[in-house]
Amino acid sequence: MSVKFRSRVFLYLLLLLAALLASEAAINVGVEWLTCRIHPGESMRVGLLETAHVLGLSLLLVPLLVWLAWRISSRVAAPLRAMAAASERVCAGHWNERIETRSMPDDETKRLATSMNAAFDNYTAVLNRLKRFSGDAAHQLRTPIAAMRNLGEVALARPRSNAVYRRTLGSMLDELDRMTRLVEQLLQLAQLEAGALSRRFAPVSLRQAAEQVLRAYEPLAEAQGLRIRTAFPAADLEVQGLAELLVEMLGILLDNALRHTPEGGTVLIDMAELPGGDARVAVVDGGVGIPTEYAQTIFERFAQIPGSQAGATGLGLSLAAEIARLHGGKLELANPGQPGARFECRLPRAHAGQAKPTDGKS
């Protein structure tokens, strides 16, 4: 049998009231009995009648006390009813519903309501990330899937030479690679937005991260007839973060710079310590630059500048900006409207007292 919380509190108060009345009657009877034992001349019957009169007056207050008990139980249960109602509305799909805590006293009930609101916020954020990921994936995967289907249908429409089949398969593999990159970047963005990675932060050498990216991209630069130039300070710069994420961010910026630099051009990786103590790393391409009107929108998901190279997912700069934000920094286009787009990322330095990773790797 289910009993509401308010009813249980009301019953407890009634039991307390009954216990008080019974205690009062027992005390009065005991006092009269002791009085008669000490003073044998006094009548026990008269004393009991007086006790009965006192108890009768007390019983006249019982309806008022019962009403007060019901009011108290209702007031005690009110915050719980509000929390239950808000929880039911959230579960029904009203994600913006929250428990009103301003009128609550600053006690355990308010702390419970605040914790529940925080849980609702996290729950809503997870659902929004899932919805955003699903929408982005469905929207962006539609094009390469349709392209692969069209290529396959055209190739099978009539007999063709082996060379045509090879070109068709190559085009389909290119679309598959694009889909793979898109899904990987979407998953990385979803993981970054979850915020769980920050607990693994440790001091990371920014120079070592840049050198790792250089080793990966120098062969590609040479194949395209490009040169990568570096300008590193004499002293190493350490930032607090994850090495793999910083390598990913620098790789995105360098890959973007190589794609927008014409043959024979130069890409620069510039690193310096700023006067305030922060670290700055910049990647500069040798292209025509980015118009001023796209200086902010290029960091949005799936943003594309008219005339840009095909095959890009439009997620790279968005992912790089999110990595910078996760590390307490900011990625921005430093010279909009000028030749040679310069992407600068400012990152806070690691504190001297922070320990190295336990495995000795940065």
C-alpha positions in Angstrom: 0.0 0.0 0.0 1.4 3.4 -1.1 1.1 6.3 1.4 2.0 9.8 0.3 4.8 11.6 2.0 2.5 14.3 3.2 0.2 11.8 4.8 3.0 10.0 6.5 4.2 13.3 8.0 0.6 14.1 9.1 0.3 10.7 10.8 3.6 11.2 12.6 2.4 14.6 13.9 -0.9 13.0 15.1 1.0 10.3 16.9 3.1 13.0 18.5 0.0 14.9 19.6 -1.6 11.8 21.0 1.6 11.0 22.9 1.7 14.5 24.4 -2.0 14.2 25.5 -1.4 10.8 27.0 1.7 12.0 28.7 -0.2 15.0 30.1 -3.0 12.7 31.5 -0.5 10.2 33.0 1.5 13.0 34.7 -1.6 14.6 36.1 -2.9 11.3 37.4 0.5 10.5 38.9 0.7 13.9 40.6 -2.8 13.4 42.2 -1.9 9.9 43.3 1.3 11.2 45.0 -0.6 14.1 46.6 -3.1 11.6 48.1 -0.3 9.5 49.4 1.4 12.5 51.0 -1.8 14.0 52.3 -4.2 11.2 53.1 -7.0 13.6 53.9 -7.4 14.9 50.4 -9.9 13.2 48.1 -8.5 11.3 45.2 -11.8 11.6 43.4 -11.7 15.4 43.5 -8.2 15.4 42.1 -9.2 13.2 39.2 -12.1 15.4 38.4 -9.8 18.4 38.2 -7.5 16.4 36.0 -10.4 15.5 33.8 -11.4 19.1 33.4 -7.8 20.1 32.4 -7.7 17.3 29.8 -11.1 18.3 28.5 -9.8 21.8 27.9 -6.8 20.3 26.1 -9.1 18.2 24.0 -10.9 21.3 22.8 -7.6 22.4 21.2 -7.3 19.1 19.3 -9.1 20.2 16.1 -6.9 23.3 15.9 -3.8 21.1 16.5 -4.9 18.6 13.9 -5.4 21.5 11.4 -1.9 22.8 12.2 -0.4 19.3 11.8 -2.0 19.1 8.3 -0.7 22.5 7.3 2.8 21.7 8.6 2.9 18.4 6.7 1.7 20.1 3.5 4.4 22.7 3.8 7.1 20.1 4.5 6.0 18.1 1.4 5.6 21.1 -0.9 9.3 21.2 -2.1 9.2 17.5 -2.8 6.0 17.8 -4.8 7.6 20.6 -6.8 10.6 18.5 -7.5 8.5 15.5 -8.5 6.4 17.6 -10.8 9.4 19.2 -12.5 11.0 15.8 -12.9 7.8 14.4 -14.6 7.7 17.4 -17.0 11.3 16.9 -17.9 10.8 13.2 -18.5 7.7 14.1 -20.7 10.0 16.1 -23.0 9.9 19.6 -21.6 13.7 19.8 -21.4 13.8 23.5 -20.2 11.7 22.8 -17.1 13.5 23.4 -13.8 12.7 23.4 -10.1 12.1 26.8 -8.7 14.6 27.2 -5.8 14.4 30.9 -5.1 11.6 30.6 -2.5 13.1 27.6 -0.8 14.9 27.9 2.5 18.7 27.3 2.4 18.7 23.7 3.7 19.0 20.1 2.5 15.9 20.4 0.3 17.3 23.4 -1.6 20.6 21.6 -2.1 18.7 18.6 -3.4 16.7 20.7 -5.8 19.9 22.5 -7.0 21.6 19.1 -7.6 18.5 17.9 -9.5 18.5 21.0 -11.7 22.2 20.5 -12.5 21.5 16.9 -13.4 18.6 18.1 -15.7 21.1 20.6 -17.3 23.6 17.8 -18.0 20.8 15.5 -19.3 19.5 18.2 -21.6 23.1 18.9 -22.8 23.7 15.3 -23.6 20.4 15.0 -25.5 21.2 18.2 -27.5 24.6 16.9 -28.4 23.1 13.6 -29.5 20.4 15.4 -31.5 23.1 17.7 -33.1 25.3 14.8 -33.9 22.5 12.8 -35.5 21.3 15.8 -37.5 24.8 16.7 -38.6 25.7 13.1 -39.6 22.4 12.6 -41.4 22.7 15.8 -43.3 26.4 15.5 -44.3 26.5 11.8 -45.0 23.6 12.1 -47.5 25.8 13.7 -50.2 28.7 11.2 -50.3 26.3 8.2 -50.0 24.3 9.6 -52.9 27.5 10.2 -54.9 28.6 6.6 -54.3 25.3 5.3 -55.3 25.2 7.3 -58.5 28.7 6.3 -59.4 27.8 2.6 -58.9 24.6 2.9 -60.9 26.3 4.6 -63.8 29.1 2.1 -63.9 26.7 -0.8 -64.0 24.3 0.7 -66.5 26.3 -0.8 -69.4 29.5 -2.7 -69.9 32.6 -0.5 -69.6 36.4 -0.9 -69.9 38.6 -1.9 -66.9 40.0 1.7 -66.8 36.5 3.2 -66.4 35.7 0.7 -63.6 39.0 1.5 -61.9 38.3 5.3 -62.1 34.8 4.7 -60.7 36.1 2.6 -57.8 38.7 5.2 -57.1 36.0 7.9 -57.0 33.9 5.8 -54.7 36.9 5.2 -52.4 37.5 9.0 -52.3 33.9 9.5 -51.2 34.3 6.7 -48.6 37.4 8.4 -47.3 35.4 11.7 -47.0 32.7 9.9 -45.1 35.3 8.4 -42.7 36.9 11.7 -42.0 33.5 13.3 -41.5 32.4 10.7 -39.0 35.7 10.8 -37.1 35.5 14.6 -36.8 31.9 14.5 -35.7 32.8 11.9 -33.0 35.7 14.0 -31.8 33.5 17.1 -31.6 30.9 15.1 -29.6 33.6 13.9 -27.2 35.2 17.3 -26.8 31.8 18.8 -26.0 31.2 16.2 -23.3 34.1 17.8 -21.3 35.4 14.5 -19.8 38.9 14.9 -21.4 39.9 17.8 -19.2 40.5 15.4 -16.3 43.4 13.9 -18.2 45.3 17.2 -18.7 49.0 17.3 -18.0 51.9 19.6 -19.1 52.6 19.2 -22.8 55.5 20.5 -24.8 54.1 22.7 -27.6 57.3 22.4 -29.6 57.2 18.6 -29.5 53.6 18.6 -30.6 54.5 20.9 -33.6 57.5 18.7 -34.5 55.3 15.6 -34.5 52.9 17.3 -36.9 55.8 18.4 -39.1 57.1 14.9 -39.4 53.7 13.8 -40.6 53.1 16.6 -43.2 56.6 17.3 -44.6 56.4 14.5 -47.1 53.0 15.8 -48.3 54.4 19.3 -48.6 57.4 18.1 -50.7 55.1 16.2 -53.0 53.1 19.4 -53.6 56.2 21.5 -54.2 55.7 23.4 -50.9 58.0 24.4 -48.1 57.2 24.4 -44.4 59.2 27.0 -42.4 59.3 27.2 -38.6 60.0 29.9 -36.1 60.4 28.4 -32.6 61.6 30.2 -29.4 64.8 29.0 -27.8 63.0 28.0 -24.6 60.4 25.3 -24.7 56.8 26.3 -24.1 54.6 24.0 -22.0 50.8 24.2 -21.9 48.3 22.2 -19.8 46.4 19.8 -22.0 46.4 16.6 -24.0 49.2 16.0 -26.5 47.0 14.1 -29.0 44.5 16.9 -29.1 47.1 19.7 -29.6 48.7 17.6 -32.4 45.2 17.2 -33.9 44.6 21.0 -33.8 48.0 21.8 -35.3 47.5 19.1 -37.9 44.2 20.6 -39.0 45.7 24.1 -39.3 48.8 22.8 -41.2 46.7 20.6 -43.5 44.4 23.6 -44.2 47.4 25.8 -44.9 48.9 23.3 -47.3 45.7 23.0 -49.2 45.4 26.8 -49.7 49.1 27.5 -50.7 49.9 27.4 -54.4 52.8 25.3 -55.7 56.2 26.8 -54.8 54.8 28.6 -51.8 55.8 28.5 -48.1 53.8 27.7 -45.0 55.0 29.1 -41.6 54.6 27.7 -38.1 55.3 30.5 -35.7 55.5 29.9 -31.9 56.2 32.5 -29.2 55.7 33.4 -25.6 53.4 36.4 -25.1 54.2 39.2 -22.6 51.4 37.9 -20.2 53.1 34.5 -20.1 50.7 32.7 -22.4 51.9 30.7 -25.4 51.0 31.5 -29.0 51.2 29.3 -32.0 50.3 30.5 -35.5 50.1 28.8 -38.8 50.4 31.0 -41.9 49.6 29.9 -45.5 50.7 31.4 -48.8 47.3 31.7 -50.3 45.1 34.6 -51.2 43.7 35.0 -47.7 40.1 34.9 -46.3 37.6 37.7 -46.8 36.7 39.7 -43.7 33.1 38.6 -43.9 34.1 35.0 -43.3 36.5 35.7 -40.4 34.0 34.3 -37.8 31.8 32.0 -39.8 34.8 29.8 -40.9 34.9 28.4 -37.4 31.2 27.2 -37.6 30.4 23.6 -38.4 30.3 22.8 -42.1 31.2 26.3 -43.0 32.5 26.6 -46.6 34.0 29.7 -48.3 32.7 30.0 -51.9 35.3 28.8 -54.3 37.1 26.6 -51.7 38.5 23.2 -52.6 36.1 20.4 -52.8 36.4 17.4 -50.5 36.7 19.4 -47.3 34.1 18.5 -44.6 33.9 22.0 -43.2 34.5 20.6 -39.7 38.3 21.0 -39.4 38.4 24.6 -38.2 35.4 24.0 -36.0 37.2 21.1 -34.4 40.4 23.0 -34.0 38.6 25.9 -32.4 36.9 23.5 -29.9 40.2 22.0 -29.0 41.6 25.5 -28.3 38.6 26.3 -26.2 38.9 23.1 -24.2 42.5 24.0 -23.4 41.4 27.5 -22.1 42.6 29.2 -25.3 41.1 30.8 -28.4 41.7 30.2 -32.1 41.1 33.1 -34.4 42.0 34.5 -37.9 44.5 37.2 -37.2 44.5 38.9 -40.6 41.1 38.8 -42.3 41.0 40.2 -45.8 44.8 40.0 -46.2 47.0 37.6 -48.2 48.4 34.6 -46.4 45.7 33.6 -43.8 47.2 33.6 -40.3 45.5 31.4 -37.8 46.7 32.2 -34.2 45.9 30.1 -31.1 46.7 31.5 -27.7 47.0 29.0 -24.9 47.7 29.4 -21.1 51.0 28.1 -20.0 51.3 25.1 -17.6 51.9 26.0 -14.0 55.4 25.2 -12.6 53.9 23.1 -9.8 52.0 20.8 -12.1 53.4 17.3 -12.4 54.4 15.5 -15.6 52.4 12.6 -16.9 53.3 9.4 -15.0 54.6 7.6 -18.2 57.0 10.4 -19.0 55.4 11.2 -22.3 54.1 14.5 -23.3 
